[in-house]
Amino acid sequence: MKTENIPYKIYLSESEMPQNWYNVRADMKNKPAPLVNPGTGKPMGFDDLRPVFCDELIEQELDNDTPYIPIPQEIRDFYKMYRPSPLVRAYCLEEKLGTPAKIYYKFEGNNTSGSHKLNSAIAQAYYAKKQGLKGVTTETGAGQWGTALSMACAYLGLDLKVFMVKCSYEQKPFRREVMRTYGASVTPSPSNTTNIGRAILARTRIPPAPSAAPSARPSRSPRRRPATATCSAAFSIRCCCTSRSSAWRRRSRSTNTALRPTSSSAAPAAARTSAA
């Protein structure tokens, strides 16, 4: 196998990094089912999505025809801090499997967030700031997505409020504190800070988690106001890819999500939300 002289790791140069996100729906003969409003059961349009997404992201979300969406220069510059990431030839796996197939994988763990999620997080935060929003609200399970978005928000000067699955909040203090180090407010979910959280706690009789003790954070001047779920804040969703991912297909584990469409091939997505 190794006689083919294919290196273990293949890197692009910075000049070869993609300048566009690829919208796979533009090339699909059978388009994905539209987002469905859970209240009306009807396909969602621009106005339906405005309480959840930023305007630019709604346009991308509903775009079935544009194959390439330009990546803003500020996002491309951010990517250069940890990209290009290597394409790795899995020689050892091929040998163990005894397969003639050539197996490659993309290594996306070479940034502080530890995953590919930073690729999408910076785009969501960028579009939220571009629209003039002051903060972002999101959910996270084990904490990788929350870590990625906290990095992106710190870079762009946005407030961030994270609702973290309660068991992970208690079992993964490192992730929790990394988010706080980047300036995020982290609340175990369900919590008594939202109507839905209080309803779940009352129904299941789960004791509410204690308020988080203050933790050391980098100083800021001037101090940014806390993120709040108002018209000046955005809701941000975990995405699997840098572009046109299926974020909405995955049922949100947050108890604070106001809207859950059933399917999508979403671009990096962030949106305004009202208080739960």
Backbone as numpy.savetxt, mean C-alpha at the origin, in Angstrom:
# Nx Ny Nz CAx CAy CAz Cx Cy Cz
23.57 -26.90 -15.86 22.75 -25.69 -15.86 23.61 -24.42 -15.86
24.68 -24.44 -15.05 25.48 -23.24 -14.90 26.40 -23.00 -16.09
26.49 -23.97 -17.00 27.34 -23.79 -18.17 26.77 -22.74 -19.13
25.54 -22.34 -18.92 24.93 -21.32 -19.78 25.46 -19.93 -19.46
26.20 -19.81 -18.37 26.84 -18.56 -18.00 25.83 -17.44 -17.73
24.70 -17.81 -17.13 23.71 -16.82 -16.69 24.01 -16.47 -15.24
24.24 -15.22 -14.91 24.62 -14.86 -13.53 23.49 -15.14 -12.54
23.85 -15.29 -11.28 22.85 -15.49 -10.25 21.94 -14.27 -10.13
22.51 -13.09 -10.25 21.73 -11.85 -10.10 21.93 -10.98 -11.33
20.82 -10.44 -11.80 20.84 -9.54 -12.95 20.30 -8.19 -12.51
21.09 -7.15 -12.71 20.68 -5.79 -12.32 20.52 -4.91 -13.55
19.53 -4.05 -13.51 19.45 -2.97 -14.49 20.26 -1.78 -13.97
20.63 -0.89 -14.84 21.20 0.38 -14.41 20.06 1.34 -14.11
20.34 2.41 -13.40 19.29 3.38 -13.07 18.67 3.96 -14.34
19.46 4.12 -15.37 18.94 4.68 -16.62 17.97 3.73 -17.32
17.99 2.45 -16.94 17.11 1.47 -17.56 15.82 1.24 -16.77
15.67 1.92 -15.65 14.47 1.74 -14.85 13.23 2.18 -15.63
12.11 1.48 -15.50 10.89 1.85 -16.23 10.43 3.27 -15.90
9.89 3.92 -16.89 9.37 5.27 -16.72 7.84 5.30 -16.75
7.23 4.11 -16.90 5.77 4.03 -16.95 5.29 2.82 -16.16
4.09 2.96 -15.59 3.39 1.80 -15.05 2.60 1.17 -16.20
2.49 -0.13 -16.16 1.77 -0.84 -17.22 0.37 -1.19 -16.75
-0.61 -0.78 -17.53 -2.02 -1.06 -17.25 -2.43 -2.29 -18.05
-2.41 -3.45 -17.40 -2.66 -4.70 -18.12 -4.06 -4.76 -18.71
-5.00 -4.02 -18.12 -6.38 -4.07 -18.62 -6.51 -3.56 -20.04
-5.60 -2.66 -20.43 -5.67 -2.12 -21.80 -5.48 -3.22 -22.85
-4.80 -4.29 -22.49 -4.52 -5.37 -23.44 -5.38 -6.61 -23.19
-6.33 -6.51 -22.28 -7.19 -7.66 -21.99 -8.42 -7.63 -22.90
-8.67 -8.73 -23.59 -9.87 -8.80 -24.42 -11.13 -8.85 -23.56
-11.04 -9.58 -22.46 -12.15 -9.65 -21.52 -11.79 -8.83 -20.29
-12.42 -7.67 -20.15 -12.08 -6.75 -19.06 -12.56 -7.30 -17.72
-11.86 -6.96 -16.63 -12.30 -7.39 -15.30 -13.66 -6.80 -14.95
-14.37 -7.46 -14.08 -15.66 -6.94 -13.64 -15.46 -5.59 -12.96
-16.39 -4.67 -13.10 -16.24 -3.35 -12.50 -16.37 -3.41 -10.98
-15.86 -2.37 -10.33 -16.09 -2.24 -8.90 -17.59 -2.14 -8.65
-18.05 -2.73 -7.58 -19.47 -2.71 -7.25 -19.70 -1.97 -5.94
-20.62 -1.03 -5.97 -20.98 -0.30 -4.75 -21.68 -1.26 -3.80
-21.13 -1.50 -2.61 -21.75 -2.47 -1.70 -23.11 -2.03 -1.19
-23.41 -0.73 -1.31 -24.70 -0.23 -0.86 -25.80 -0.38 -1.88
-25.44 -0.13 -3.17 -26.45 -0.16 -4.23 -26.37 -1.43 -5.07
-25.21 -2.10 -5.05 -25.03 -3.28 -5.89 -24.77 -2.94 -7.35
-24.56 -1.65 -7.66 -24.35 -1.21 -9.04 -22.88 -0.87 -9.27
-22.42 -0.92 -10.53 -21.04 -0.54 -10.82 -20.75 0.88 -10.35
-19.54 1.08 -9.87 -19.17 2.37 -9.32 -18.53 3.26 -10.37
-18.88 4.53 -10.32 -18.29 5.52 -11.21 -17.39 6.47 -10.43
-16.99 7.53 -11.09 -16.05 8.49 -10.50 -16.58 9.05 -9.18
-17.82 9.51 -9.19 -18.38 10.13 -7.98 -18.52 9.14 -6.83
-18.78 7.88 -7.16 -18.90 6.86 -6.11 -17.57 6.63 -5.40
-16.49 6.78 -6.16 -15.17 6.48 -5.61 -14.51 7.67 -4.92
-15.03 8.86 -5.12 -14.40 10.04 -4.55 -14.29 10.01 -3.03
-15.26 9.41 -2.29 -15.07 9.34 -0.84 -13.92 8.43 -0.43
-13.38 7.64 -1.37 -12.36 6.66 -1.02 -11.02 6.94 -1.70
-11.04 7.28 -2.99 -9.80 7.47 -3.74 -9.50 8.93 -4.00
-8.22 9.24 -4.23 -7.83 10.53 -4.79 -8.28 10.59 -6.25
-8.52 11.80 -6.74 -9.06 11.95 -8.09 -8.17 11.31 -9.16
-6.86 11.55 -9.09 -5.95 10.99 -10.08 -6.02 9.47 -10.09
-6.18 8.90 -8.91 -6.20 7.45 -8.81 -7.53 6.86 -9.27
-8.60 7.64 -9.16 -9.87 7.17 -9.70 -9.77 7.06 -11.22
-9.15 8.06 -11.83 -8.98 8.02 -13.28 -8.19 6.80 -13.71
-7.14 6.47 -12.96 -6.37 5.28 -13.28 -7.18 4.01 -13.01
-7.94 4.03 -11.93 -8.74 2.86 -11.55 -9.77 2.51 -12.61
-10.33 3.52 -13.23 -11.41 3.30 -14.20 -10.92 3.25 -15.65
-9.61 3.39 -15.83 -9.05 3.44 -17.18 -8.84 2.03 -17.73
-9.58 1.68 -18.76 -9.45 0.37 -19.41 -8.67 0.44 -20.71
-8.22 1.63 -21.09 -7.69 1.81 -22.44 -6.23 2.26 -22.52
-5.74 2.96 -21.52 -4.38 3.50 -21.57 -3.37 2.44 -21.12
-2.51 1.96 -22.01 -1.59 0.88 -21.62 -0.46 1.31 -20.69
0.01 2.54 -20.86 1.15 2.99 -20.05 0.82 4.30 -19.35
1.07 4.34 -18.06 0.81 5.52 -17.25 2.16 6.06 -16.77
2.52 7.28 -17.12 3.84 7.81 -16.76 4.03 7.85 -15.23
5.22 7.43 -14.80 5.57 7.50 -13.38 6.14 8.90 -13.11
5.57 9.66 -12.21 6.09 11.01 -11.93 7.57 10.96 -11.54
8.29 12.00 -11.91 9.73 12.04 -11.68 10.08 11.91 -10.20
9.29 12.53 -9.32 9.60 12.45 -7.89 9.52 11.01 -7.38
8.59 10.25 -7.90 8.49 8.84 -7.51 9.66 8.05 -8.07
10.05 8.33 -9.31 11.19 7.64 -9.91 12.47 7.94 -9.14
12.61 9.17 -8.66 13.78 9.52 -7.86 13.77 8.76 -6.54
12.60 8.63 -5.94 12.48 7.87 -4.69 12.86 6.41 -4.92
12.39 5.84 -6.01 12.70 4.44 -6.32 14.21 4.20 -6.38
14.96 5.19 -6.83 16.40 5.00 -7.00 17.13 4.76 -5.68
16.48 5.05 -4.57 17.12 4.80 -3.27 17.26 3.31 -2.99
16.43 2.48 -3.64 16.53 1.04 -3.38 16.31 0.19 -4.63
16.10 0.83 -5.75 15.95 0.11 -7.01 17.03 0.59 -7.98
17.36 -0.19 -9.00 16.73 -1.44 -9.40 17.01 -2.57 -8.41
16.04 -3.44 -8.26 16.22 -4.63 -7.44 16.60 -5.79 -8.36
17.34 -6.76 -7.84 17.87 -7.80 -8.72 16.85 -8.84 -9.16
17.03 -9.33 -10.37 16.34 -10.53 -10.84 17.30 -11.70 -10.59
16.86 -12.67 -9.80 17.75 -13.73 -9.33 17.42 -15.05 -10.01
18.44 -15.73 -10.51 18.28 -17.06 -11.08 18.34 -18.08 -9.92
17.30 -18.88 -9.79 17.19 -19.83 -8.67 17.85 -21.15 -9.03
19.17 -21.14 -9.19 19.90 -22.34 -9.58 19.70 -23.49 -8.58
19.78 -23.17 -7.28 19.68 -24.22 -6.27 18.30 -24.88 -6.30
17.25 -24.08 -6.47 15.91 -24.62 -6.54 15.75 -25.50 -7.78
16.28 -25.05 -8.90 16.21 -25.86 -10.12 16.87 -27.22 -9.90
18.03 -27.20 -9.22 18.76 -28.44 -8.98 17.97 -29.38 -8.07
17.39 -28.83 -7.00 16.62 -29.67 -6.07 15.38 -30.25 -6.72
14.77 -29.49 -7.61 13.57 -29.97 -8.29 13.89 -30.90 -9.45
15.13 -30.85 -9.92 15.50 -31.66 -11.07 14.72 -31.26 -12.30
14.50 -29.99 -12.48 13.67 -29.52 -13.58 14.52 -28.87 -14.67
14.11 -29.01 -15.93 14.81 -28.30 -17.01 14.38 -26.83 -17.09
13.37 -26.48 -16.31 12.88 -25.09 -16.34 13.91 -24.14 -15.76
13.92 -22.94 -16.28 14.78 -21.88 -15.74 13.90 -21.02 -14.84
14.24 -20.97 -13.56 13.42 -20.29 -12.56 14.09 -19.00 -12.11
13.33 -17.92 -12.15 13.83 -16.63 -11.71 12.86 -16.05 -10.68
13.37 -15.22 -9.81 12.50 -14.47 -8.91 13.05 -13.07 -8.73
12.15 -12.15 -8.43 12.53 -10.75 -8.23 12.67 -10.52 -6.74
13.84 -10.09 -6.30 14.06 -9.85 -4.88 13.68 -8.42 -4.54
12.67 -8.26 -3.67 12.15 -6.93 -3.32 12.34 -6.62 -1.84
13.27 -7.34 -1.19 13.45 -7.12 0.24 14.58 -6.19 0.60
15.13 -5.48 -0.40 16.31 -4.66 -0.14 15.97 -3.21 0.20
14.92 -3.02 1.00 14.61 -1.70 1.52 14.10 -1.86 2.95
14.01 -0.76 3.67 13.68 -0.83 5.10 12.33 -1.48 5.36
11.38 -1.30 4.45 10.06 -1.90 4.67 10.11 -3.41 4.51
11.12 -3.93 3.81 11.30 -5.37 3.69 10.48 -6.05 2.61
9.82 -5.27 1.76 8.99 -5.90 0.74 8.79 -4.96 -0.45
8.04 -5.47 -1.44 7.69 -4.69 -2.63 6.71 -3.57 -2.34
6.12 -3.56 -1.15 5.00 -2.66 -0.89 5.38 -1.18 -0.91
6.65 -0.90 -0.72 7.08 0.49 -0.79 6.90 1.05 -2.19
6.94 0.18 -3.22 6.76 0.64 -4.60 5.40 1.31 -4.78
4.38 0.74 -4.15 3.03 1.27 -4.25 2.78 2.38 -3.23
3.36 2.22 -2.03 3.10 3.18 -0.95 3.53 4.59 -1.35
4.68 4.72 -1.97 5.16 6.05 -2.33 4.25 6.68 -3.38
3.71 5.87 -4.28 2.80 6.41 -5.30 1.50 6.88 -4.66
0.95 6.10 -3.73 -0.29 6.50 -3.07 -0.10 7.79 -2.29
1.00 7.86 -1.55 1.25 9.07 -0.76 1.49 10.28 -1.67
2.16 10.06 -2.77 2.45 11.16 -3.70 1.16 11.77 -4.24
0.24 10.92 -4.69 -1.00 11.45 -5.27 -1.88 12.10 -4.20
-1.81 11.60 -2.97 -2.56 12.24 -1.89 -2.03 13.65 -1.64
-0.71 13.79 -1.59 -0.12 15.11 -1.36 -0.38 16.03 -2.55
-0.29 15.50 -3.75 -0.52 16.31 -4.94 -1.92 16.90 -4.95
-2.88 16.16 -4.39 -4.25 16.66 -4.34 -4.46 17.65 -3.20
-3.45 17.84 -2.37 -3.55 18.80 -1.29 -4.00 18.21 0.02
-4.04 16.89 0.12 -4.43 16.25 1.37 -3.28 16.33 2.37
-3.63 16.34 3.65 -2.63 16.51 4.71 -2.22 15.20 5.37
-3.02 14.16 5.22 -2.71 12.92 5.91 -3.31 11.71 5.23
-2.88 10.55 5.67 -3.32 9.28 5.12 -3.73 8.36 6.27
-4.80 7.62 6.07 -5.24 6.60 7.03 -5.21 5.26 6.34
-4.71 4.24 7.02 -4.60 2.92 6.40 -4.75 1.83 7.44
-4.71 0.59 6.97 -4.71 -0.57 7.85 -3.50 -1.42 7.52
-3.09 -2.23 8.48 -1.99 -3.15 8.24 -2.20 -4.41 9.07
-1.74 -5.52 8.55 -1.87 -6.79 9.27 -0.64 -7.02 10.12
0.37 -7.67 9.54 1.60 -7.93 10.27 2.49 -6.70 10.36
2.25 -5.70 9.51 2.96 -4.44 9.64 3.84 -4.04 8.47
4.01 -4.90 7.46 4.87 -4.52 6.34 4.27 -3.36 5.55
2.98 -3.43 5.28 2.36 -2.34 4.53 2.39 -1.05 5.34
2.08 -1.13 6.62 2.14 0.07 7.46 3.53 0.66 7.51
4.55 -0.19 7.55 5.93 0.28 7.54 6.25 0.99 6.24
5.84 0.39 5.12 6.11 1.00 3.82 5.43 2.37 3.70
4.17 2.44 4.10 3.46 3.71 3.96 3.99 4.75 4.95
4.45 4.32 6.12 5.02 5.28 7.07 6.29 5.89 6.50
7.09 5.08 5.81 8.29 5.62 5.15 7.92 6.63 4.07
6.92 6.28 3.26 6.51 7.16 2.18 5.96 8.48 2.71
5.15 8.40 3.76 4.56 9.62 4.32 5.61 10.50 4.99
6.57 9.86 5.65 7.65 10.64 6.25 8.45 11.37 5.17
8.68 10.71 4.06 9.43 11.31 2.96 8.70 12.51 2.37
7.38 12.42 2.28 6.59 13.48 1.63 5.98 14.46 2.62
6.19 14.25 3.92 5.68 15.18 4.92 4.19 15.06 5.16
3.63 13.84 5.05 2.22 13.60 5.31 2.03 12.94 6.67
0.92 13.24 7.33 0.55 12.52 8.54 0.04 11.13 8.17
0.20 10.19 9.09 -0.27 8.84 8.84 -0.87 8.25 10.10
-2.07 7.71 9.96 -2.72 6.98 11.04 -2.91 5.54 10.59
-2.35 4.60 11.35 -2.39 3.18 10.99 -3.25 2.42 11.99
-4.19 1.64 11.49 -4.94 0.70 12.32 -4.32 -0.68 12.08
-3.71 -1.25 13.11 -2.98 -2.52 12.99 -3.76 -3.64 13.66
-3.89 -4.78 12.99 -4.58 -5.93 13.57 -4.06 -6.16 14.98
-4.99 -6.28 15.92 -4.61 -6.25 17.33 -3.60 -7.32 17.72
-3.78 -8.56 17.24 -2.84 -9.62 17.62 -1.44 -9.31 17.11
-1.34 -8.75 15.90 -0.03 -8.37 15.38 0.54 -7.19 16.14
-0.31 -6.27 16.52 0.12 -5.12 17.32 0.81 -5.59 18.59
0.27 -6.64 19.20 0.82 -7.16 20.45 2.00 -8.10 20.22
1.99 -8.85 19.11 3.01 -9.87 18.86 4.22 -9.34 18.10
4.08 -8.21 17.42 5.16 -7.70 16.56 5.52 -6.27 16.96
6.08 -6.11 18.14 6.41 -4.74 18.59 7.43 -4.05 17.70
8.31 -4.82 17.07 9.31 -4.19 16.21 8.64 -3.44 15.06
7.75 -4.12 14.36 7.05 -3.48 13.25 6.28 -2.25 13.73
5.61 -2.42 14.84 4.83 -1.32 15.39 5.71 -0.10 15.66
6.86 -0.32 16.26 7.72 0.79 16.63 8.46 1.38 15.44
8.72 0.57 14.40 9.31 1.13 13.19 8.35 2.14 12.57
7.07 1.80 12.53 6.08 2.74 12.00 6.06 4.02 12.81
6.12 3.91 14.12 6.13 5.09 14.98 7.41 5.89 14.81
8.50 5.20 14.60 9.76 5.90 14.38 9.68 6.81 13.17
8.93 6.36 12.15 8.74 7.19 10.97 7.63 8.23 11.16
7.05 8.29 12.33 6.08 9.33 12.63 4.63 8.94 12.56
4.34 7.66 12.33 2.95 7.23 12.20 2.31 7.05 13.58
1.02 7.27 13.63 0.22 6.93 14.80 -0.34 5.53 14.58
-0.08 4.61 15.51 -0.47 3.21 15.33 -1.48 2.82 16.40
-2.65 2.35 15.97 -3.74 1.97 16.87 -4.11 0.51 16.65
-4.19 -0.29 17.72 -4.62 -1.69 17.54 -6.08 -1.75 17.12
-6.41 -2.64 16.22 -7.77 -2.74 15.68 -8.34 -4.14 15.92
-9.59 -4.25 16.40 -10.56 -3.17 16.61 -10.20 -2.31 17.81
-10.63 -1.05 17.76 -10.33 -0.11 18.83 -11.59 0.65 19.21
-11.49 1.39 20.29 -12.63 2.21 20.72 -12.55 3.62 20.14
-11.75 3.81 19.10 -11.62 5.13 18.49 -12.54 5.33 17.30
-13.22 4.26 16.84 -14.15 4.38 15.72 -15.47 3.72 16.08
-16.52 4.11 15.38 -17.84 3.53 15.65 -17.86 2.03 15.39
-17.27 1.60 14.25 -17.29 0.17 13.93 -16.44 -0.61 14.93
-15.34 -0.01 15.37 -14.50 -0.68 16.35 -15.23 -0.88 17.66
-15.91 0.16 18.11 -16.67 0.05 19.37 -17.78 -0.98 19.24
-18.42 -1.04 18.07 -19.50 -2.01 17.87 -18.96 -3.44 17.93
-17.81 -3.67 17.32 -17.21 -5.01 17.34 -16.80 -5.39 18.76
-16.20 -4.47 19.46 -15.77 -4.75 20.83 -16.97 -5.06 21.73
-18.06 -4.33 21.51 -19.25 -4.57 22.32 -19.89 -5.90 21.98
-19.88 -6.26 20.70 -20.51 -7.49 20.27 -19.71 -8.72 20.69
-18.40 -8.61 20.65 -17.55 -9.76 20.96 -17.03 -9.74 22.39
-17.27 -8.62 23.07 -16.81 -8.45 24.45 -15.29 -8.59 24.57
-14.60 -8.11 23.55 -13.14 -8.08 23.60 -12.72 -6.82 24.33
-11.90 -6.93 25.37 -11.47 -5.71 26.06 -10.72 -4.80 25.11
-11.01 -3.51 25.11 -10.29 -2.60 24.22 -8.81 -2.58 24.57
-7.97 -2.45 23.54 -6.53 -2.38 23.77 -6.19 -1.09 24.48
-5.22 -1.13 25.38 -4.82 0.10 26.06 -4.25 1.10 25.08
-4.36 2.35 25.44 -3.79 3.38 24.58 -2.29 3.17 24.46
-1.78 3.43 23.27 -0.36 3.20 23.04 0.47 4.20 23.81
1.51 3.69 24.46 2.43 4.57 25.16 3.24 5.35 24.15
3.58 6.60 24.47 4.39 7.37 23.53 5.73 6.70 23.28
6.21 6.80 22.08 7.51 6.22 21.75 8.39 7.28 21.12
9.68 7.02 21.13 10.63 7.98 20.59 10.42 8.13 19.10
10.38 9.38 18.63 10.22 9.65 17.22 11.21 10.75 16.82
11.59 10.80 15.58 12.44 11.91 15.14 11.71 13.22 15.36
12.44 14.23 15.81 11.81 15.53 16.05 11.46 16.17 14.73
10.40 16.97 14.74 9.96 17.67 13.54 9.70 19.13 13.89
10.02 19.97 12.98 9.75 21.39 13.19 9.25 21.99 11.88
8.02 22.54 11.85 7.07 22.52 12.96 6.44 21.14 13.13
5.88 20.88 14.31 5.26 19.59 14.57 4.03 19.44 13.69
3.90 18.31 13.03 2.75 18.07 12.17 1.56 17.67 13.02
0.39 18.13 12.61 -0.80 17.75 13.36 -1.15 16.29 13.13
-1.80 15.65 14.08 -2.12 14.22 13.93 -3.00 13.98 12.72
-2.84 12.80 12.12 -3.71 12.43 10.99 -5.12 12.20 11.49
-6.09 12.74 10.79 -7.48 12.53 11.15 -8.25 12.11 9.93
-9.31 11.35 10.11 -10.10 10.87 8.99 -11.09 11.94 8.58
-10.61 12.99 7.93 -11.44 14.08 7.46 -11.22 14.25 5.98
-11.80 15.32 5.43 -11.63 15.56 4.00 -10.19 15.93 3.67
-9.35 16.19 4.69 -7.96 16.50 4.42 -7.07 15.27 4.57
-7.68 14.11 4.83 -6.92 12.88 4.97 -7.27 11.91 3.86
-6.41 10.95 3.62 -6.63 9.97 2.57 -6.66 8.58 3.17
-7.35 7.67 2.47 -7.28 6.27 2.86 -6.39 5.57 1.86
-5.52 4.73 2.35 -4.55 4.07 1.50 -4.66 2.57 1.66
-4.49 1.84 0.54 -4.70 0.40 0.54 -3.43 -0.33 0.21
-3.25 -1.49 0.84 -2.12 -2.34 0.47 -2.27 -2.79 -0.98
-1.19 -2.75 -1.73 -1.20 -3.23 -3.11 -0.10 -4.26 -3.30
-0.30 -5.19 -4.20 0.67 -6.25 -4.43 1.75 -5.86 -5.41
1.51 -4.86 -6.25 2.47 -4.53 -7.28 2.68 -3.03 -7.31
3.73 -2.63 -8.01 3.98 -1.21 -8.19 2.83 -0.57 -8.96
2.23 -1.31 -9.88 1.19 -0.71 -10.71 0.06 -1.68 -10.99
-1.10 -1.11 -11.18 -2.30 -1.82 -11.60 -2.51 -3.13 -10.87
-2.39 -3.10 -9.55 -2.52 -4.33 -8.78 -3.96 -4.58 -8.38
-4.20 -5.72 -7.73 -5.55 -6.11 -7.35 -5.79 -5.87 -5.87
-5.61 -4.62 -5.44 -5.71 -4.34 -4.02 -7.09 -4.58 -3.46
-8.11 -4.27 -4.27 -9.47 -4.38 -3.75 -9.96 -5.82 -3.70
-9.28 -6.74 -4.40 -9.74 -8.11 -4.38 -9.54 -8.76 -3.02
-8.56 -8.23 -2.32 -8.23 -8.80 -1.02 -9.13 -8.18 0.05
-9.85 -8.97 0.79 -10.72 -8.43 1.81 -9.87 -7.74 2.87
-10.20 -6.48 3.14 -9.42 -5.74 4.11 -9.61 -6.31 5.49
-8.47 -6.43 6.20 -8.55 -6.92 7.57 -8.81 -5.79 8.56
-8.82 -4.57 8.08 -9.09 -3.46 8.97 -10.56 -3.40 9.33
-10.87 -2.99 10.53 -12.26 -2.80 10.92 -12.67 -1.36 10.70
-11.84 -0.59 9.99 -12.11 0.83 9.82 -12.33 1.20 8.36
-12.36 0.22 7.46 -12.58 0.51 6.06 -14.05 0.81 5.81
-14.31 1.94 5.17 -15.69 2.34 4.96 -16.31 1.72 3.73
-15.49 1.35 2.75 -16.03 0.90 1.48 -15.20 -0.26 0.97
-15.82 -1.34 0.51 -15.09 -2.51 0.06 -15.61 -2.98 -1.29
-15.18 -2.37 -2.39 -15.58 -2.88 -3.70 -15.13 -4.32 -3.87
-15.76 -5.03 -4.79 -15.53 -6.46 -4.88 -14.38 -6.85 -5.78
-14.06 -6.07 -6.82 -12.95 -6.47 -7.67 -12.38 -5.27 -8.38
-11.09 -5.39 -8.76 -10.44 -4.30 -9.45 -9.09 -4.71 -9.97
-8.55 -3.92 -10.89 -7.14 -4.02 -11.25 -6.56 -2.63 -11.02
-6.38 -2.30 -9.76 -6.14 -0.92 -9.38 -4.70 -0.50 -9.57
-4.51 0.76 -9.94 -3.21 1.40 -9.91 -2.91 1.74 -8.47
-1.73 2.29 -8.15 -1.46 2.67 -6.77 -2.59 3.53 -6.26
-3.22 3.13 -5.15 -4.49 3.72 -4.78 -4.46 4.39 -3.44
-4.93 5.63 -3.37 -5.12 6.32 -2.10 -6.38 7.13 -2.23
-7.04 7.48 -1.14 -8.29 8.18 -1.29 -8.70 8.89 -0.04
-9.55 9.88 -0.21 -10.11 10.56 0.94 -11.17 9.68 1.58
-11.32 9.83 2.88 -12.34 9.05 3.57 -12.95 9.88 4.67
-14.16 9.57 5.03 -14.79 10.24 6.16 -14.63 9.37 7.39
-14.86 9.96 8.55 -14.64 9.23 9.80 -15.57 8.04 9.91
-15.03 6.91 10.41 -15.86 5.71 10.56 -16.79 5.88 11.72
